[in-house]
Amino acid sequence: MQLVYGEGLMLNIYACPNHVQKTVVTTKSVEFMPFFLSFFLFLNGGIWTIYAVLVRDYFLAVPNGTGLVLGTAQLVLYAIYRNSKPSNKFSIEDGSQEEHLIASSS
């Protein structure tokens, strides 16, 4: 039973940063997604997946392979939106978009 809890915990650790992906796509900016978090998530998942395949430990390979895929998805999003300008219409607190009544003159 402890093994199941461990697998679930690993999947949660890998999946938690992915809630930011919707924000990145909505704002078309990576300002809410730190690069090093995505990179080390990818690196950690990759190294543990390689180790798990070498020792044929599928209980270790499944959550870390999932982390490798999720980390890759974050790096792809980062590559797509890294040069985009941040959107000022997005509120991070409630996740809603808002339009200003008076347009800025800049």
Z-matrix of the N, CA and C atoms (Angstrom, degrees):
N
C 1 1.447
C 2 1.529 1 111.40
N 3 1.322 2 116.78 1 -34.16
C 4 1.456 3 120.28 2 179.12
C 5 1.523 4 111.01 3 -64.95
N 6 1.326 5 116.11 4 -31.55
C 7 1.458 6 120.26 5 178.85
C 8 1.522 7 110.86 6 -63.80
N 9 1.315 8 116.87 7 -40.34
C 10 1.465 9 121.09 8 179.14
C 11 1.526 10 110.17 9 -64.51
N 12 1.320 11 117.72 10 -41.91
C 13 1.454 12 120.83 11 177.99
C 14 1.527 13 110.94 12 -64.24
N 15 1.310 14 116.31 13 -39.26
C 16 1.467 15 120.48 14 178.17
C 17 1.516 16 112.17 15 -64.16
N 18 1.331 17 116.34 16 -41.99
C 19 1.466 18 120.61 17 177.65
C 20 1.526 19 110.46 18 -63.43
N 21 1.326 20 116.13 19 -43.92
C 22 1.460 21 119.97 20 178.93
C 23 1.519 22 112.21 21 -63.19
N 24 1.319 23 116.62 22 -39.49
C 25 1.462 24 120.89 23 178.25
C 26 1.525 25 110.96 24 -64.09
N 27 1.328 26 116.75 25 -43.15
C 28 1.471 27 120.20 26 179.04
C 29 1.524 28 110.88 27 -63.03
N 30 1.320 29 117.08 28 -42.11
C 31 1.463 30 119.36 29 178.79
C 32 1.524 31 111.13 30 -64.36
N 33 1.334 32 117.44 31 -37.95
C 34 1.470 33 120.01 32 176.71
C 35 1.515 34 111.72 33 -65.09
N 36 1.311 35 117.09 34 -39.91
C 37 1.468 36 120.55 35 179.36
C 38 1.521 37 110.41 36 -62.18
N 39 1.324 38 116.68 37 -41.22
C 40 1.455 39 119.76 38 179.96
C 41 1.527 40 112.75 39 -75.42
N 42 1.324 41 117.85 40 -31.17
C 43 1.462 42 120.58 41 -174.29
C 44 1.528 43 113.55 42 -86.86
N 45 1.321 44 118.68 43 -23.63
C 46 1.469 45 120.53 44 -175.92
C 47 1.528 46 114.23 45 -57.32
N 48 1.327 47 120.75 46 -44.97
C 49 1.474 48 118.82 47 179.89
C 50 1.521 49 113.75 48 -66.38
N 51 1.322 50 118.35 49 -11.27
C 52 1.461 51 120.24 50 -175.80
C 53 1.522 52 113.74 51 -77.76
N 54 1.327 53 119.02 52 -10.33
C 55 1.463 54 119.23 53 175.72
C 56 1.523 55 110.68 54 -67.46
N 57 1.323 56 116.87 55 -18.26
C 58 1.457 57 121.61 56 -179.80
C 59 1.526 58 110.93 57 -75.93
N 60 1.328 59 117.61 58 -20.26
C 61 1.462 60 120.58 59 -176.58
C 62 1.525 61 111.86 60 -60.38
N 63 1.318 62 118.22 61 -37.65
C 64 1.467 63 120.65 62 176.85
C 65 1.525 64 110.71 63 -62.77
N 66 1.323 65 116.29 64 -40.39
C 67 1.464 66 120.42 65 178.32
C 68 1.519 67 110.92 66 -64.69
N 69 1.331 68 116.90 67 -40.25
C 70 1.468 69 120.98 68 179.51
C 71 1.526 70 110.17 69 -63.13
N 72 1.313 71 117.38 70 -44.88
C 73 1.465 72 120.72 71 -179.58
C 74 1.533 73 110.67 72 -68.10
N 75 1.325 74 117.34 73 -40.26
C 76 1.467 75 120.97 74 -179.07
C 77 1.526 76 111.44 75 -66.02
N 78 1.320 77 117.11 76 -45.54
C 79 1.468 78 120.59 77 -177.51
C 80 1.518 79 112.81 78 -87.22
N 81 1.330 80 117.07 79 -13.44
C 82 1.466 81 123.07 80 -175.89
C 83 1.529 82 111.09 81 56.63
N 84 1.328 83 115.05 82 38.21
C 85 1.455 84 121.94 83 -179.54
C 86 1.525 85 109.51 84 -147.39
N 87 1.327 86 116.68 85 145.00
C 88 1.464 87 121.32 86 179.89
C 89 1.529 88 112.01 87 -97.78
N 90 1.323 89 117.52 88 18.52
C 91 1.460 90 119.58 89 -177.88
C 92 1.528 91 112.70 90 -65.26
N 93 1.329 92 118.23 91 -21.64
C 94 1.462 93 121.57 92 -179.95
C 95 1.524 94 112.49 93 -95.31
N 96 1.347 95 117.87 94 -1.48
C 97 1.464 96 121.70 95 -177.59
C 98 1.530 97 109.01 96 -124.45
N 99 1.332 98 117.73 97 104.49
C 100 1.460 99 119.84 98 -179.69
C 101 1.526 100 111.29 99 -67.29
N 102 1.330 101 115.49 100 136.48
C 103 1.461 102 120.80 101 -177.53
C 104 1.520 103 111.85 102 -63.35
N 105 1.331 104 117.69 103 -45.89
C 106 1.453 105 119.86 104 -174.83
C 107 1.523 106 112.97 105 -65.16
N 108 1.316 107 118.26 106 -32.02
C 109 1.466 108 120.57 107 174.76
C 110 1.524 109 110.22 108 -62.76
N 111 1.318 110 117.00 109 -46.45
C 112 1.465 111 121.07 110 178.77
C 113 1.521 112 111.30 111 -65.21
N 114 1.323 113 116.85 112 -42.19
C 115 1.461 114 120.68 113 -177.88
C 116 1.525 115 111.52 114 -65.06
N 117 1.320 116 117.07 115 -46.05
C 118 1.459 117 119.14 116 -178.39
C 119 1.525 118 112.66 117 -74.33
N 120 1.322 119 118.11 118 -26.23
C 121 1.459 120 121.04 119 171.12
C 122 1.531 121 109.39 120 -63.16
N 123 1.317 122 116.11 121 -45.40
C 124 1.470 123 121.84 122 176.75
C 125 1.522 124 111.21 123 -62.51
N 126 1.330 125 116.66 124 -46.84
C 127 1.462 126 121.56 125 -177.90
C 128 1.532 127 111.61 126 -64.68
N 129 1.318 128 117.63 127 -45.42
C 130 1.459 129 121.66 128 179.34
C 131 1.525 130 111.12 129 -62.51
N 132 1.323 131 116.79 130 -46.17
C 133 1.458 132 120.35 131 178.16
C 134 1.514 133 112.24 132 -62.01
N 135 1.311 134 116.34 133 -39.77
C 136 1.463 135 120.54 134 -179.84
C 137 1.512 136 113.53 135 -66.82
N 138 1.323 137 116.41 136 -46.06
C 139 1.465 138 120.18 137 -178.81
C 140 1.528 139 111.09 138 -65.17
N 141 1.333 140 117.53 139 -44.73
C 142 1.459 141 120.20 140 179.73
C 143 1.525 142 111.73 141 -68.48
N 144 1.317 143 117.66 142 -31.78
C 145 1.467 144 120.30 143 177.23
C 146 1.525 145 110.68 144 -68.24
N 147 1.321 146 116.91 145 -42.68
C 148 1.467 147 120.11 146 177.19
C 149 1.521 148 110.39 147 -61.19
N 150 1.328 149 116.77 148 -44.95
C 151 1.458 150 120.40 149 178.26
C 152 1.524 151 111.21 150 -61.07
N 153 1.326 152 116.74 151 -44.52
C 154 1.472 153 120.89 152 -178.23
C 155 1.521 154 111.47 153 -64.14
N 156 1.321 155 117.17 154 -36.48
C 157 1.471 156 119.63 155 177.68
C 158 1.524 157 110.24 156 -69.29
N 159 1.323 158 116.88 157 -39.43
C 160 1.472 159 120.23 158 -179.56
C 161 1.525 160 112.21 159 -64.20
N 162 1.319 161 117.35 160 -38.98
C 163 1.471 162 120.16 161 -179.53
C 164 1.526 163 112.09 162 -95.32
N 165 1.331 164 116.72 163 2.35
C 166 1.472 165 123.74 164 179.15
C 167 1.537 166 112.59 165 56.76
N 168 1.321 167 115.16 166 47.34
C 169 1.458 168 121.67 167 177.37
C 170 1.526 169 107.79 168 -107.78
N 171 1.325 170 116.20 169 96.52
C 172 1.453 171 120.58 170 -174.59
C 173 1.526 172 112.43 171 -74.91
N 174 1.321 173 117.15 172 -23.12
C 175 1.462 174 119.41 173 175.91
C 176 1.527 175 110.92 174 -69.66
N 177 1.290 176 117.14 175 -24.03
C 178 1.459 177 121.85 176 175.32
C 179 1.527 178 110.89 177 -89.89
N 180 1.324 179 116.42 178 -30.94
C 181 1.462 180 120.91 179 -176.23
C 182 1.524 181 112.94 180 -72.94
N 183 1.336 182 117.52 181 -37.10
C 184 1.470 183 119.59 182 -174.42
C 185 1.531 184 112.52 183 -64.62
N 186 1.339 185 120.69 184 -54.53
C 187 1.470 186 117.88 185 -178.60
C 188 1.524 187 112.89 186 -68.43
N 189 1.328 188 117.20 187 -34.76
C 190 1.459 189 119.10 188 -179.71
C 191 1.522 190 111.88 189 -76.10
N 192 1.336 191 117.17 190 -31.43
C 193 1.463 192 120.05 191 172.68
C 194 1.518 193 110.88 192 -65.35
N 195 1.330 194 115.96 193 -38.08
C 196 1.460 195 120.87 194 175.05
C 197 1.529 196 110.17 195 -63.37
N 198 1.330 197 116.27 196 -42.17
C 199 1.465 198 120.34 197 176.97
C 200 1.518 199 112.13 198 -62.75
N 201 1.320 200 116.56 199 -36.49
C 202 1.466 201 120.81 200 177.09
C 203 1.527 202 110.53 201 -63.48
N 204 1.324 203 116.42 202 -43.69
C 205 1.472 204 120.31 203 179.48
C 206 1.526 205 110.64 204 -66.30
N 207 1.333 206 117.58 205 -44.11
C 208 1.468 207 120.77 206 179.97
C 209 1.533 208 111.55 207 -66.49
N 210 1.330 209 117.00 208 -38.39
C 211 1.461 210 120.48 209 176.49
C 212 1.521 211 111.73 210 -65.60
N 213 1.332 212 116.32 211 -37.59
C 214 1.462 213 120.46 212 176.69
C 215 1.522 214 110.46 213 -63.90
N 216 1.334 215 116.75 214 -41.79
C 217 1.468 216 120.48 215 178.44
C 218 1.522 217 110.82 216 -61.33
N 219 1.339 218 116.99 217 -40.14
C 220 1.466 219 119.67 218 178.29
C 221 1.521 220 111.45 219 -65.94
N 222 1.323 221 117.53 220 -40.70
C 223 1.467 222 119.75 221 179.30
C 224 1.526 223 111.41 222 -67.31
N 225 1.318 224 117.56 223 -35.07
C 226 1.469 225 120.50 224 176.63
C 227 1.523 226 109.71 225 -64.93
N 228 1.342 227 117.23 226 -44.83
C 229 1.470 228 120.17 227 176.18
C 230 1.520 229 111.15 228 -60.58
N 231 1.315 230 116.15 229 -41.30
C 232 1.462 231 119.59 230 179.28
C 233 1.532 232 110.79 231 -62.30
N 234 1.342 233 116.79 232 -41.22
C 235 1.471 234 120.70 233 179.40
C 236 1.531 235 110.92 234 -65.45
N 237 1.330 236 117.32 235 -36.47
C 238 1.461 237 120.81 236 -178.36
C 239 1.528 238 111.41 237 -70.70
N 240 1.336 239 117.49 238 -44.35
C 241 1.468 240 121.51 239 -171.71
C 242 1.527 241 114.37 240 -105.21
N 243 1.314 242 119.61 241 12.89
C 244 1.468 243 119.89 242 -174.25
C 245 1.519 244 114.04 243 -67.77
N 246 1.311 245 118.96 244 -28.97
C 247 1.466 246 121.17 245 -178.28
C 248 1.520 247 113.09 246 -101.44
N 249 1.313 248 118.17 247 5.98
C 250 1.463 249 121.40 248 -178.93
C 251 1.521 250 110.68 249 -77.05
N 252 1.308 251 115.20 250 149.54
C 253 1.463 252 120.84 251 175.87
C 254 1.525 253 108.82 252 -78.31
N 255 1.339 254 118.94 253 141.47
C 256 1.461 255 120.35 254 178.52
C 257 1.525 256 111.59 255 -67.64
N 258 1.316 257 115.15 256 143.83
C 259 1.458 258 121.26 257 178.10
C 260 1.522 259 109.40 258 -85.01
N 261 1.325 260 117.69 259 131.00
C 262 1.461 261 121.94 260 179.23
C 263 1.525 262 111.85 261 -88.24
N 264 1.335 263 117.64 262 -1.99
C 265 1.460 264 121.06 263 -177.34
C 266 1.521 265 112.49 264 -90.43
N 267 1.292 266 118.22 265 4.42
C 268 1.461 267 120.36 266 -173.10
C 269 1.510 268 110.72 267 -109.50
N 270 1.310 269 115.52 268 132.09
C 271 1.456 270 121.45 269 177.29
C 272 1.525 271 108.55 270 -106.17
N 273 1.317 272 117.96 271 118.02
C 274 1.467 273 122.17 272 -176.60
C 275 1.520 274 112.05 273 -70.06
N 276 1.334 275 118.15 274 -26.93
C 277 1.459 276 120.50 275 -175.20
C 278 1.521 277 112.28 276 -62.75
N 279 1.334 278 116.87 277 -51.29
C 280 1.454 279 118.44 278 -176.55
C 281 1.526 280 112.71 279 -111.08
N 282 1.318 281 118.37 280 -0.61
C 283 1.453 282 121.67 281 177.13
C 284 1.516 283 114.04 282 74.05
N 285 1.331 284 117.87 283 14.43
C 286 1.454 285 119.54 284 -178.08
C 287 1.521 286 110.79 285 -102.31
N 288 1.310 287 114.39 286 157.22
C 289 1.449 288 119.56 287 175.65
C 290 1.512 289 108.21 288 -96.96
N 291 1.321 290 114.89 289 148.58
C 292 1.450 291 118.61 290 -179.97
C 293 1.522 292 109.15 291 -137.18
N 294 1.304 293 116.07 292 147.00
C 295 1.453 294 120.81 293 176.56
C 296 1.527 295 108.00 294 -110.88
N 297 1.321 296 114.94 295 140.36
C 298 1.446 297 120.51 296 179.64
C 299 1.531 298 109.22 297 -86.38
N 300 1.345 299 116.28 298 141.39
C 301 1.459 300 120.44 299 -179.21
C 302 1.524 301 111.87 300 -71.59
N 303 1.322 302 116.59 301 -34.88
C 304 1.456 303 121.57 302 179.28
C 305 1.513 304 108.15 303 -110.45
N 306 1.319 305 116.45 304 122.20
C 307 1.453 306 120.83 305 -178.78
C 308 1.523 307 109.35 306 -73.55
N 309 1.319 308 116.74 307 143.35
C 310 1.463 309 119.40 308 178.27
C 311 1.520 310 109.21 309 -73.70
N 312 1.315 311 116.03 310 148.95
C 313 1.474 312 120.82 311 -175.03
C 314 1.515 313 112.61 312 -87.31
N 315 1.339 314 118.85 313 2.90
C 316 1.466 315 119.66 314 -176.72
C 317 1.480 316 112.60 315 -85.25
